[in-house]
Each structure stands twice: as structure tokens, then as C-alpha cells.
Amino acid sequence: MSVSENTTDLKTDLFEKCINFTRADEVKAAGLYPYFQPISSAPGNEVTINGKKMIMIGSNNYLGMTNDPRVKEAAANAALKYGSGCTGSRYLNGTLDLHVELEERLAKFTKRESALVFSTGFQSNLGAISCIVGKNDAVVIDRGDHASIVEACRLSYGKTYKFAHNNMEDLDRVLGNLYKNGFRGGVLVVVDGVFSMEGDIIDLPNLVEVAKKHGARIMVDDAHAVGVLGKGGRGTAEHFDLIDKIDIQMGTFSKSFASIGGFIAASSNTINFIKHHSRELIFSASLPPSSTAAVLKVLDIIETEPERIQNLWKNAHKMHTEFRRLGFDIGATQTPIVPVMVGEDMDCFAFWKALFEEGIFTNPAISPAVPPGQALLRTSYTATHTDEHLDRVLEVFEKIGKKIGIIS
């Protein structure tokens, strides 16, 4: 056998994994495929899919502002004035006066010295964590943290350690072991404020005590908390009256802020370092003017219409009470995110399909989004859902839940 023939025999086709991936096709063949459903209407509490009107309980439109006329007008006016895009990164030619205005407003809103806007929420975590955590440092994360935090840890040059979900005794153990083993670098503890699948809130008061004990810095991902938690919608730290106890706050615009993008809020020197070292910022095109203007308008509304947050919580508490009364397992949720526990993946898809056929849009979550065997239907509620919407959702869930044996 020649050398070339021998080499060919040892080669692996790069696309073999793609050819062998059949899981999605199997679910499609069963008529249960739930993903990439094309919506042909504006996002809101009711949407149109395949010509059918459906109640949407699968979005993160917590304050119900994606279709607000004032927000759409602000976005349209910005596009007319500034064009459709910025054609460059913030670092070079892509900074608009709108970006600067938004960062100043966000710093004031979050009660921090400075803020920095990224083009997506995912990039915000990548851009902050990967440049703050250096090769001699460590990042310690909750096992339930969002995928963007996990990917940011992979991109950083530091070592990553995990602690049991929302377990501050385990965080104390992990941090203690670090220093017992001679670690002398900097440590950043990164957690979600609200966990996006389970809907529970981080135990921030005890986390702050543990981190302070070990001299670690704290970053909170408030993607699902800004506009939701705290009297003024400022997030997890405001909810616990601990704004001055965390070092970095991250937030997104694709949820309560009815747009796309994200931000980091922190001390001025921290933001200045990230601005000049974050590859995700320096080498990405900046946030489009229409998206930026939409966020600015939403900030105005959040600050002048506190009843939106109040109504959001009224709806959330109603759904917590009623789902539990019906016998559904909704875990430890404390927020407008209400998971309905199912178990096996195909059972979850079947439940989703039955709801879909009844005009209810939900999100099935399976591994790796949740642990294997713990598939769930992730439902979420907004400030603008009506009692009629919510009562219909509960009626359909009860009917199908009994039919398939999830509840009795």
C-alpha cells in the first residue's frame, strides 16, 4: 500500500457528523417538530402562524413593547435620519451620537458610572468575560448559567470552575478550594440574575457574602431581569437592594427593551478597559440606529409607566397560582418565566403539538438546554396579556394535561 493510500484510509470526513445527524428529521417524520416556526405577523400576545391566530406565551416580550407605536415610530425615524446600518465597528467609524446617548442613559438607569453597548446580548457576555478574565485568573459560574456565559469562559484564557445551581455553600467550597490550592489570580463569579429556563432568581444576598469573604468580583447577567425585577426594573441587584455590591451588570435589549443588542454597566475604568480590549466589540459592526432608538424610547416608557412592571407581576402571580392549583409541576420559578415540567423529549414534543393545534404557542426545551430526562415547556408572560388570554391558556393546558396524564 502506498503512503497516499494509507493516509486516505486514516482520514475522517469533516461533514460526517452532519450526514449522521438524524434527530431533527426523526421528530419531523413523527409530525412533532416544533422549531423555526415562521410567524407572519408583528410580535405580540397574539401572532399569526400558517394563517392561524395563536396566543403567544413563548416570547420574552415582558413589558409588551415590541409592537408599541411609540417604539416603532422612534425606530423608523432613526432609520430615516441615520440610515439602515452603521457600516463599521464602534471602535472606528460606527459610533453614533445615539450610541453615546444610550450608554449615558443606561449608566444613569442602572446607577453605575458607565455603560457600553454591544450588538447582541450574547456578544455582551463574550466581550466582557473573555477580556476581563486573563490567563492567570479564574471564572466561577453557576451550573445553570446561560450558554453565552459558558462560551465566554471558553474564550477567556482563565480557568473555569462551576458550582451547584444556586447553592452558595457549594460556591463557598469552590472558592475556598481555589485558594487552598495556591491560586493567587483574580476571580470573577458570573451568574444569571433570573435563570432563563427555570425562572428562579439567584440567591444574590448570600452570593455577595461568599464572594466578599473570598475577595472575588461579581458579574450578574440580567438578560431576563432588567425591566422585570426591582421597583424601577433595574434588575436583580435592585430587587435585593444590592446595586453597590456587584461589579458588572449585563443586560439585553431583545426582551423587555423590544429591540436587539446588549450592554455592560460597571465602573468607568472597567468599561474603559473592555472598550479597548474586547474583540467582540472592536471587530463587530455596531448596533443599527433603529434598534438603538427603540431602546431609548423603551427606557423613557419604563421610567414613566411603572404600572407596566406591576401588571407583569400580576399576570405572573396569577399563572403561578393557577398552574400549581391544576397540579402542574412548575419548579421553583419566581418570575414571569413559568416552566411546565414534562420529562421525556418526545412527550414534551407531543404536549407542544397538542397545545399548538389548540392555538397556544409555547417553547419546548430539551437537552442540552435542560438536563436529560427533564424536558419542559417554557412559558412566559407579559404585562399586556389579558385575563382572557391567560384563562384560555389555563383552559387548554388543563384539558391536554389531563388527556396525556401530566395532571389528574
GIHULIN-V215064 format. One record per backbone hydrogen bond with DSSP energy under -1.0 kcal/mol. NH is the residue of the N-H (numbers start at 1). CO is the residue of the C=O. Records with the same first field share a line. If there is no record, write none. Layout:
# GIHULIN-V215064
NH = CO ; CO
This chain:
# GIHULIN-V215064
6 = 2
7 = 3
8 = 4
9 = 5
16 = 13
19 = 15
20 = 16
26 = 22
27 = 23
28 = 24
29 = 25
30 = 26
31 = 28
32 = 27
40 = 48
47 = 54
49 = 52
52 = 49
54 = 47
55 = 359
56 = 45
57 = 361
62 = 60
64 = 61
68 = 65
72 = 68
73 = 69
74 = 70
75 = 71
76 = 72
77 = 73
78 = 74
79 = 75
80 = 76
81 = 77
82 = 78
83 = 79
94 = 89
100 = 96
101 = 97
102 = 98
103 = 99
104 = 100
105 = 101
106 = 102
107 = 103
108 = 104
109 = 105
110 = 106
112 = 107
114 = 266
116 = 264
118 = 262
124 = 120
125 = 121
126 = 122
127 = 123
128 = 124
129 = 125
130 = 126
132 = 128
133 = 129
137 = 134
138 = 186
139 = 159
140 = 188
141 = 161
142 = 190
143 = 163
145 = 142
149 = 146
150 = 146
151 = 147
152 = 148
153 = 149
154 = 150
155 = 151
156 = 152
157 = 133
159 = 137
161 = 139
163 = 141
167 = 164
171 = 167
172 = 168
173 = 169
174 = 170
175 = 171
176 = 172
177 = 173
178 = 174
179 = 175
180 = 176
181 = 177
182 = 179
183 = 178
188 = 138
189 = 217
190 = 140
191 = 219
193 = 221
195 = 200
199 = 195
202 = 193
204 = 202
207 = 203
208 = 204
209 = 205
210 = 206
211 = 207
212 = 208
213 = 209
214 = 210
216 = 211
217 = 187
219 = 189
220 = 248
221 = 191
222 = 250
225 = 222
226 = 222
227 = 233
228 = 225
229 = 225
233 = 230
235 = 229
239 = 235
240 = 236
241 = 238
242 = 237
245 = 242
247 = 218
248 = 218
249 = 265
250 = 220
251 = 263
253 = 261
258 = 255
259 = 253
262 = 118
263 = 251
264 = 116
265 = 249
266 = 114
271 = 267
272 = 268
273 = 269
274 = 270
275 = 271
276 = 272
277 = 274
278 = 274
282 = 278
283 = 279
284 = 281
286 = 88
292 = 288
293 = 289
294 = 290
295 = 291
296 = 292
297 = 293
298 = 294
299 = 295
300 = 296
301 = 297
302 = 298
303 = 299
304 = 300
305 = 301
308 = 305
310 = 306
311 = 307
312 = 308
313 = 309
314 = 310
315 = 311
316 = 312
317 = 313
318 = 314
319 = 315
320 = 316
321 = 317
322 = 318
323 = 319
324 = 320
325 = 321
326 = 322
328 = 323
333 = 330
334 = 199
338 = 379
340 = 377
341 = 329
342 = 375
343 = 375
348 = 344
349 = 345
350 = 346
351 = 347
352 = 348
353 = 349
354 = 350
355 = 351
356 = 352
357 = 353
359 = 356
360 = 355
361 = 55
363 = 378
365 = 376
369 = 366
374 = 371
375 = 343
376 = 365
377 = 340
378 = 363
379 = 338
380 = 57
381 = 336
383 = 62
390 = 386
391 = 387
392 = 388
393 = 389
394 = 390
395 = 391
396 = 392
397 = 393
398 = 394
399 = 395
400 = 396
401 = 397
402 = 398
403 = 399
404 = 400
406 = 401
407 = 401
